[in-house]
Amino acid sequence: MPSTPPEGQPAPRDGRLPGAALNGLGERSFSLYVHVPFCTSRCGYCDFNTYTATDLGTAPGTSQDAYLSAAIAELDLAVQVLGTPAPVQTIFFGGGTPTSLPAAGLAGLLDAIKERFEVSPNAEITTEANPETVDRAYLDTLVAAGFNRLSLGMQSAQLNVLQVLERRHTPGRVAEVVAAARASGFAAVSLDLIYGAPTETAEDWLASLKAAIDLEPEHLSAYSLIVEDGTGLAARIRRGELADIDVDSQADRYEIAEQVLSGHGYRNYEVSNWAKPGYECRHNLAYWRGADWWGIGPGAHSHIGGVRWWNLRHPRDYSSRLVAEHSPAQGREVLTDSEQHFEKVMLELRLAEGLPVAELSAGELLRARRFVADGLAEFSEAHLRLTAPGRLLADAIIRDLLDH
C-alpha cells in the first residue's frame, strides 16, 4: 500500500462508514491485512512505515504488547462497523517484519481474527518474514495456528548485494528457512527478490534467480530497487559512496527474470510477480481487483465499497486513539466514479489477464489501439493486455492511456 496517504477528509472517530459502502458487503470478497510496524534493524533502501527499538525508545504505547492490544481493539472496531461481512478469503501479515513479534503474538492475533470473523476453510493466510527472525520452532507455532503461506525476504543470493541493501541475513540462511518451512507444513513459500542494486552485476542477478529457483518456491516476486528520498541508500548515493541506479540495467534484469522464470514453469501473472499454476497470491489479487479489505495496524490502508481510509502512522498515536475507544483512522476519501475507473485501469492492466475492453472510454480505446500497433499491448478475449515489452513500460502506458 502507498506510504503517503492521498488527500482526503478526516475520518469519523467512530469509524462509521457510509451506508452505500456497506450495501452488498456480505456478497463481496473480503480480506484482512495486519500491519506489524516493528523491525530489528532498518534496511538502507526501506521507506515503509517501520520502527526499530531505537526509533521507539520506551514511550508509552509503543511496546509490542501495546501494539497487540491495540490491534485486537481495532479488530473489535471492524466488527462493530462491518457487522457480518462475507467469510474472510485472505489474511496477510505484513510490515515491517511481522516475525519480529514472538510467534505466540502472531498466533494470538490470528486467533483473535478467527474469534471475530468467519474465516473461509480454504483461506490463504500469509505472513512475511525475514530469514534471521524465524526458526523451525517459530514456524511450527505459526502452522499450528493456521498460517499456510510464508513470504520470505530473500532479496539476493549475493553477499555484496545484501550488504549494499543492509540486509542482515547471509545467503545460505534462506535455504535453511525454506527447508524449515517445508518441514513445518507450510503449503506455499514465496520469495521476494530485488534487482538493480548498486554493485549488482548481470551475473549476480542470474545467480540469485538460480538460487531462488533451486529452492522450488511456489511464488516469486521481483522488484526493481527504487531509491526513496530520506533513506540511508539515498544518502549514500548522494555522497558518492555508491553509484546511482541504472534504469537500463534494471530493464535488462527484468527481461532476464521473465526469461529464466518462465523457463522454469513460473507464470508472470502480474508485472512483478511470478507463480506456479494455482499459487498466485490471492491476497494481492484482491487488491488489484478492487475487493474489500480492512487494514489493521499503524499506517494500514483499508477499502470497503469505494471508501478508502488510512490509519495514523506512529504506533504511539495508533495505540492511544484505540485506548480512548476511537477509530485510529487519520483520514478517508469516498472514491468518485472517475477515481474508481482510474484505479481499475491502473491495477488491472498490470495483471496477465489484463483489463476488460468494455471498461475503456472511446478516447482510451483509441490510445489503446496505438499501444497495440506499437507492440506494447494486445487485445485478447475482450481484454487489453500488456505484452512483455509493455510490462517494462507499464506505469507510463497506464498514465498515457487514461483520460485526463
C-alpha positions in Angstrom: 0.0 0.0 0.0 1.2 3.5 -0.6 3.4 5.0 2.2 2.0 8.5 1.7 -1.8 8.7 2.1 -3.8 10.5 -0.6 -5.7 13.7 0.1 -9.0 13.2 1.8 -11.4 14.1 4.5 -10.7 13.4 8.2 -12.2 10.1 9.2 -15.0 10.0 11.8 -13.7 9.0 15.2 -16.2 6.2 15.5 -15.0 4.6 12.2 -18.5 4.6 10.8 -18.9 4.1 7.0 -21.5 5.5 4.6 -24.4 3.1 4.2 -23.8 2.8 0.5 -20.3 1.3 1.2 -21.9 -1.5 3.2 -24.6 -2.4 0.7 -23.8 -5.9 -0.6 -20.9 -6.3 1.8 -21.9 -9.9 2.5 -21.7 -10.8 -1.2 -18.3 -9.3 -1.9 -14.9 -10.8 -1.4 -13.4 -9.7 1.9 -9.8 -9.8 3.2 -7.8 -8.6 6.2 -4.4 -7.0 6.3 -2.4 -6.8 9.5 0.5 -4.3 9.6 3.2 -5.1 12.1 5.4 -1.9 12.3 8.4 -3.4 14.0 11.9 -4.3 12.6 15.0 -5.4 14.4 17.0 -3.0 12.1 16.3 -0.7 9.2 17.4 -1.7 5.7 19.1 1.1 3.8 16.5 1.2 1.0 13.4 1.0 3.1 10.9 3.8 3.5 8.0 1.7 4.8 6.2 2.6 8.0 8.5 0.6 10.3 10.2 1.3 13.6 13.2 -0.2 15.4 13.6 -0.3 19.2 15.9 2.7 18.9 13.3 4.6 17.0 10.6 4.0 19.6 12.5 4.1 22.8 10.3 3.5 25.9 7.5 5.9 25.0 4.0 4.7 26.2 2.0 2.9 23.7 5.0 1.8 21.5 5.8 -1.6 23.0 4.9 -4.9 21.3 2.3 -5.7 23.9 0.7 -2.3 23.4 0.6 -2.9 19.7 -1.0 -6.3 20.1 -3.7 -4.9 22.4 -4.4 -2.1 20.0 -4.6 -4.4 17.0 -7.2 -6.5 18.8 -9.1 -3.4 19.7 -9.2 -2.4 16.0 -10.5 -5.8 15.2 -13.3 -5.2 17.6 -14.0 -1.9 15.9 -14.1 -3.6 12.5 -16.7 -6.0 13.8 -18.8 -3.0 15.1 -18.5 -1.2 11.8 -19.0 -4.0 9.3 -21.4 -6.3 11.1 -21.2 -9.6 9.2 -19.1 -9.4 6.0 -18.5 -12.3 3.7 -16.2 -15.0 5.1 -12.6 -13.8 5.1 -10.8 -15.2 2.0 -7.3 -14.0 2.6 -5.3 -12.7 5.6 -1.9 -11.1 5.2 0.5 -10.1 7.9 3.0 -7.5 6.5 5.3 -4.9 7.8 7.8 -4.1 9.0 8.7 -7.6 10.0 5.8 -9.5 11.4 8.1 -12.2 12.7 9.9 -9.7 14.9 6.9 -10.4 17.2 7.1 -13.6 19.3 5.4 -16.5 17.5 2.8 -16.6 20.2 1.9 -12.9 19.5 1.3 -13.6 15.8 -0.6 -16.8 16.5 -2.7 -14.8 19.1 -3.6 -12.2 16.5 -4.7 -14.8 14.1 -6.8 -16.5 16.8 -8.4 -13.1 17.6 -9.4 -12.8 13.9 -10.9 -16.2 13.9 -12.9 -15.4 17.1 -14.4 -12.3 15.5 -14.8 -13.2 11.8 -15.9 -16.2 9.8 -12.7 -17.3 8.0 -13.1 -19.4 4.9 -11.9 -23.0 5.4 -9.6 -22.6 2.4 -8.4 -19.0 3.3 -4.9 -18.0 2.3 -3.1 -16.9 5.5 0.3 -15.4 4.9 3.0 -13.8 7.0 6.0 -12.0 5.7 9.3 -12.9 7.4 13.0 -12.1 7.3 15.3 -15.1 7.3 17.1 -14.2 10.5 13.9 -13.9 12.6 12.5 -17.4 12.3 13.5 -21.0 13.1 11.7 -24.3 13.0 10.0 -23.9 16.4 8.7 -20.5 15.4 7.3 -21.8 12.1 5.8 -24.8 13.9 3.8 -22.4 16.1 2.6 -20.4 13.1 1.4 -23.5 11.2 -0.4 -24.8 14.3 -2.2 -21.5 14.5 -3.4 -21.7 10.9 -0.8 -19.9 8.8 -0.3 -21.7 5.5 1.8 -19.3 3.3 5.3 -17.8 4.1 6.6 -14.8 2.2 10.3 -14.6 2.8 12.5 -11.6 2.1 15.4 -13.2 0.3 16.3 -10.1 -1.8 19.5 -11.6 -3.2 21.8 -14.6 -3.0 24.9 -12.5 -3.4 26.6 -11.2 -0.2 27.8 -8.0 -1.9 24.2 -7.1 -2.8 22.8 -8.0 0.6 25.5 -5.7 2.1 24.5 -2.8 -0.1 20.9 -3.3 0.8 21.9 -3.6 4.5 20.2 -6.9 4.9 21.3 -8.9 8.0 21.0 -12.5 6.8 23.6 -14.5 4.9 22.8 -16.1 1.5 22.6 -19.6 2.9 20.1 -18.7 5.6 17.3 -18.5 3.1 17.7 -22.2 2.1 17.6 -23.2 5.8 14.4 -21.3 6.4 12.7 -22.7 3.3 13.6 -26.2 4.4 12.2 -25.5 7.9 9.0 -24.1 6.4 8.5 -27.2 4.4 9.1 -29.4 7.4 6.7 -27.3 9.5 4.0 -27.8 6.9 3.5 -24.5 5.1 1.5 -25.1 1.9 3.3 -22.4 0.0 6.5 -20.4 0.1 7.1 -17.1 -1.7 10.5 -15.5 -2.1 11.0 -11.7 -2.6 13.9 -10.6 -4.8 15.2 -7.1 -5.5 17.2 -6.3 -8.7 19.2 -3.4 -9.9 21.2 -2.5 -6.7 24.5 -0.7 -7.0 27.3 -3.2 -7.3 25.0 -5.9 -8.7 26.1 -7.4 -12.0 24.0 -9.4 -14.5 25.9 -12.4 -13.3 24.9 -11.6 -9.7 21.2 -11.4 -10.7 21.4 -14.7 -12.6 22.9 -16.4 -9.6 20.2 -15.0 -7.4 17.5 -16.3 -9.7 19.1 -19.7 -9.9 19.4 -19.9 -6.1 15.8 -19.0 -5.7 14.6 -21.5 -8.3 16.7 -24.2 -6.7 14.6 -23.8 -3.6 11.4 -24.6 -5.6 9.2 -21.8 -4.1 5.6 -21.8 -5.3 5.8 -18.0 -5.8 8.4 -15.4 -6.6 8.3 -11.6 -6.5 11.0 -9.5 -8.2 11.1 -5.7 -7.7 13.4 -3.1 -9.2 15.2 -1.2 -6.5 13.8 2.3 -6.0 15.8 4.9 -4.2 13.4 6.8 -2.0 14.2 10.2 -0.5 15.2 10.1 3.1 16.6 6.6 3.1 20.1 5.6 4.0 20.7 4.3 0.5 19.7 7.7 -1.0 22.2 9.4 1.3 25.0 7.1 0.3 24.3 7.7 -3.4 24.1 11.4 -2.8 27.5 11.3 -1.1 29.0 9.4 -4.0 29.7 6.2 -1.9 27.5 4.2 -4.3 26.7 4.6 -8.0 23.2 5.7 -8.8 20.5 3.3 -10.2 20.9 2.4 -13.8 17.3 2.1 -15.2 18.5 0.5 -18.4 20.3 -2.2 -16.5 17.1 -2.7 -14.4 15.1 -3.2 -17.6 17.7 -5.8 -18.7 17.4 -7.6 -15.3 13.6 -7.7 -15.7 13.8 -9.3 -19.1 16.3 -11.9 -17.6 13.9 -12.6 -14.8 11.0 -13.2 -17.2 13.1 -15.5 -19.5 14.5 -17.5 -16.6 11.4 -17.9 -14.5 9.1 -18.6 -17.4 11.6 -21.3 -18.5 11.1 -23.0 -15.1 7.3 -23.0 -15.1 6.6 -19.7 -13.4 3.9 -17.6 -14.9 4.2 -13.8 -14.8 0.6 -13.2 -13.6 1.3 -9.6 -12.5 4.1 -7.2 -13.6 6.4 -8.0 -10.6 5.1 -11.4 -9.6 5.5 -15.0 -10.9 3.9 -18.2 -9.6 3.5 -21.8 -10.4 -0.1 -22.5 -11.6 -2.6 -22.2 -8.8 -0.2 -20.4 -6.4 -0.8 -16.8 -7.4 -1.1 -14.6 -4.3 -4.8 -14.4 -3.7 -4.4 -11.5 -1.2 -2.6 -9.3 -3.7 -5.1 -10.2 -6.4 -7.8 -8.9 -4.1 -6.0 -5.5 -4.0 -5.5 -5.5 -7.8 -9.1 -6.4 -8.5 -10.6 -3.8 -6.1 -12.0 -6.1 -3.5 -12.9 -5.1 0.1 -10.3 -5.3 2.8 -9.8 -3.9 6.3 -6.2 -3.0 7.2 -5.3 -3.4 10.9 -2.3 -1.5 12.4 -0.4 1.8 12.3 -0.4 3.3 8.8 -2.6 0.5 7.4 -4.9 1.3 4.5 -8.4 -0.1 4.0 -11.0 -0.2 1.3 -14.7 -1.0 1.6 -17.2 -0.4 -1.1 -15.5 2.5 -2.7 -14.4 4.2 0.6 -10.7 4.2 1.3 -9.1 5.2 4.6 -5.7 5.1 6.3 -4.6 4.8 9.9 -2.3 7.1 12.0 1.2 6.0 11.2 3.0 6.1 14.5 2.4 3.2 16.9 2.0 5.6 19.9 -0.7 7.6 18.1 -2.4 4.5 16.8 -2.5 2.9 20.3 -3.6 6.0 22.2 -6.5 6.5 19.8 -7.8 2.9 20.4 -7.2 3.1 24.1 -9.6 6.1 24.1 -12.1 3.9 22.2 -11.8 5.9 19.0 -11.0 4.9 15.4 -7.3 5.1 14.6 -8.1 6.3 11.1 -6.4 9.6 10.1 -8.3 10.3 7.0 -10.5 8.9 4.3 -11.9 9.5 0.9 -15.0 8.4 -1.0 -13.9 7.5 -4.4 -15.8 9.0 -7.3 -16.7 7.0 -10.4 -13.8 8.5 -12.3 -11.4 7.7 -9.5 -12.6 4.1 -9.3 -12.2 3.9 -13.1 -8.6 5.3 -12.8 -7.7 2.7 -10.1 -9.3 -0.2 -12.1 -7.2 0.7 -15.2 -4.1 1.3 -13.1 -4.3 -2.0 -11.2 -5.9 -4.5 -13.6 -3.7 -3.6 -16.6 -0.8 -4.9 -14.5 -2.4 -8.3 -14.4 -1.7 -11.0 -17.0 -5.4 -11.3 -18.0 -5.5 -7.5 -18.4 -8.3 -5.1 -18.3 -11.8 -5.6 -19.8 -12.0 -3.6 -23.0 -15.5 -2.5 -22.0 -14.0 -0.5 -19.2 -12.3 1.9 -21.6 -13.8 5.1 -22.9 -13.8 5.9 -26.6 -10.6 8.0 -26.2 -8.9 5.4 -24.1 -9.7 2.7 -26.6 -8.2 4.8 -29.4 -5.0 5.2 -27.4 -5.0 1.5 -26.6 -5.0 0.7 -30.3 -1.9 2.8 -30.7 -0.1 0.8 -28.0 -1.2 -2.4 -29.7 0.2 -1.2 -33.0 3.5 -0.4 -31.2 3.7 -3.9 -29.9 3.3 -2.8 -26.2 -0.2 -4.3 -25.7 -2.6 -6.7 -27.3 -6.3 -7.5 -27.4 -7.2 -10.9 -26.1 -10.7 -12.3 -25.2 -12.2 -8.9 -24.8 -9.3 -7.7 -22.6 -6.5 -5.3 -23.2 -3.2 -6.9 -22.1 0.3 -5.6 -21.9 2.9 -7.6 -23.8 6.4 -8.4 -22.4 7.9 -5.1 -23.7 4.8 -3.3 -22.5 5.2 -4.6 -19.0 8.6 -2.8 -18.8 6.7 0.5 -19.5 3.6 -0.3 -17.5 3.4 2.9 -15.5 4.0 5.2 -18.5 1.4 3.3 -20.6 -1.2 3.5 -17.9 -0.6 7.2 -17.5 -0.8 7.9 -21.2 -3.8 5.6 -21.7 -6.1 7.2 -19.2 -8.4 10.2 -19.9 -7.2 13.3 -18.0 
